[in-house]
Amino acid sequence: MIGRKLLNRYEIKEHLGDGSTATVYKALDTRLGRQVALKILLPHVRESTRNRFFQEALAAAQLNHPNIMAIYDIGDDADFHFLVVEFVDGMSLANYIPSPVTTVINFGRQIASALQYAHDHQVIHRDIKPANIKVTPNGVVKIMDLGLALPRDAQRVTAEGMVIGTPAYLSPEQAQGYTLDHRTDIYSLGIVLYEMATGHLPFDSDEIPALLLQQVKQPAPPLRLIAPDVPVDLEKVILKTLEKNPSRRFQSCEALGNALEAILNGSPTITSESTAARPGTGELQTDARRATQPTGTVRRAKPTVRVMLADDHTILRRSLASFLQQNDEFLVVAEASNGDEALEQVKATLPDVLLLDLNMPGRGGLDVLPSIRAEAPNVRVLILTGREEDWYIMRALRTGAHGYLLKTTDENDLLDGIRKVLQGQTVLGQGVAERLVANMGGDGSGGALTATEKQVLLYVAAGLENPDIAKQMQITQHLIIETLATAMDKLGAGDRHSAALTALRLGLIELSAVQDL
């Protein structure tokens, strides 16, 4: 093709690259004397691909913005179907991964501005990714390739429910084949910004189905876990763009651009205005009258509970993360699949509550719990496990756990358990304490425990054996055995561990006292 002239006007000079549907050449427009790029459709493509190819021309022809590649012409010459577009001299945005914070913000604002302009003209890009964005030598961003752009009033050229786009940058609604609006571009831009800021994609898998599932279900890992130098405000902005529910993202690219600019100005980045929809987008707008409060009343947002999950079952962990983040009260800040990773993540993120499994590869939950309590004493630890043996329960509690729930726990009870341990309460969920009281022949009504019986049970809960208890209390082992037997009978417990757990559940001994021994 080099040297060939299409329509007796566009002289092909250089091969620039190949895509899945078109080959791109640098050419000279001999009539106007300017350099252009020709996107020549590959032969034998599907009819839907051909239609989508020309839809790019219709979509881009409406747009005239300094950060969007311009389209000049559309042509047919013999068997060649092609677009004539602006030749952009620059490098792919992929060359700027990772980038300094100022570069991330600068480029992010330019992309957001271009997308807002497109959205105002009822055009959704649908394929925002680094490969479709170029940066000129002067630092000007150009959005390229509107091959998947969809005018709001255009007839669809893909089947309803068909997943189309680049999997690593798809929005959850794209991944599920749902009807799209402009907020799909906001999500995709969020992934681009995440990648620029950290050097890594938030979701990655060699298998496309697994990747799509991550886009739909898995929360994005906090940026600072990967790149600790990322400012907190920038992390908040980017994570907001990656909300699974479109209504919880920024509602316009203008709002996103303003939030990025506010970071440079040192202003708050996420406010009620930052999520308000821009007029003309067809989405809900903030009503100023609704924001007006009666004199003397102040609306305060409920503080977010920062939760970390440590469990080696990936699907269970991610499902739990998705469930928690459907509730505005909770934010999953980190995940871990083994004890050592859990310790490192706890130290890095200092969550409010850690949900910790007991059995994990390497160091399990019980093994790493003392280190977690020593190095992050303010983190509340709630055991969430399938192990219901008394020995596990007692050891976890005496080692420093603030509560113990089984994985069969009802979802509402789990949320309630997180709230209670955060408030300083001890949580022994259904299947743990209830089982001890109801299924061991007693209901705790066999008479009040004496001070000696409570003290013996306190030492049992702390893990001491009878000889050690006798030494601590300065009484005979025989008396310890008799005292323990009487306490077990009063509580209806079948063994010493069950008796200690029941006493904890009934408040007859305090967990804090156990952990202080």
Number of C-alpha atoms within 10 A of each C-alpha: 11 12 11 13 17 19 11 11 15 24 22 22 17 15 15 12 11 13 10 8 17 19 16 20 23 24 25 21 19 13 9 9 10 12 19 21 26 29 25 20 22 19 12 9 12 11 10 12 18 17 14 20 24 17 22 20 22 18 24 25 13 15 18 14 15 14 21 25 22 22 23 14 13 15 15 12 11 8 9 13 19 24 22 23 22 19 18 19 11 16 16 17 22 18 13 18 18 18 16 14 18 13 15 21 23 17 20 23 21 19 23 23 22 23 27 25 19 23 22 18 16 21 24 25 26 26 25 30 23 22 15 15 21 24 21 14 10 7 13 15 27 26 26 24 20 25 21 21 23 25 21 16 8 13 9 14 15 14 10 10 13 12 17 16 17 16 20 21 28 27 32 23 21 24 24 17 15 13 10 15 22 26 25 26 27 29 27 24 28 27 28 26 29 28 21 26 30 22 18 17 18 23 19 15 13 7 9 13 12 13 20 24 14 20 26 20 19 22 24 21 17 21 25 18 16 14 13 12 13 16 14 14 18 25 16 15 23 27 21 20 27 26 22 22 15 20 13 13 24 28 24 25 29 22 23 29 22 17 28 25 17 17 20 14 10 9 12 10 21 21 10 9 15 21 22 19 20 20 12 11 18 12 16 12 15 15 9 7 7 7 10 9 10 7 6 5 8 8 7 6 7 8 9 13 18 17 24 25 26 28 26 19 13 13 12 12 19 18 13 16 23 18 14 18 19 13 11 12 15 18 20 23 24 24 25 22 20 23 27 20 15 26 20 14 20 25 13 14 16 21 23 20 23 27 22 29 27 24 18 20 13 13 16 21 27 22 17 20 23 17 15 25 17 10 14 16 13 14 21 25 27 29 28 24 21 14 18 15 11 19 14 16 25 21 16 23 26 22 21 24 27 27 25 30 28 19 17 13 18 13 13 8 13 20 15 14 23 24 16 16 20 19 10 11 14 22 24 23 22 16 15 22 23 15 14 25 22 13 13 16 13 17 16 21 11 14 11 13 20 12 10 14 18 20 18 25 31 25 21 23 31 21 19 16 11 19 14 14 21 19 11 12 14 9 12 13 16 12 12 19 15 12 20 24 18 17 27 26 19 18 27 23 26 16 14 18 23 26 28 29 29 27 26 23 21 14 11 18 19 16 24 13 13 20 15 10 12
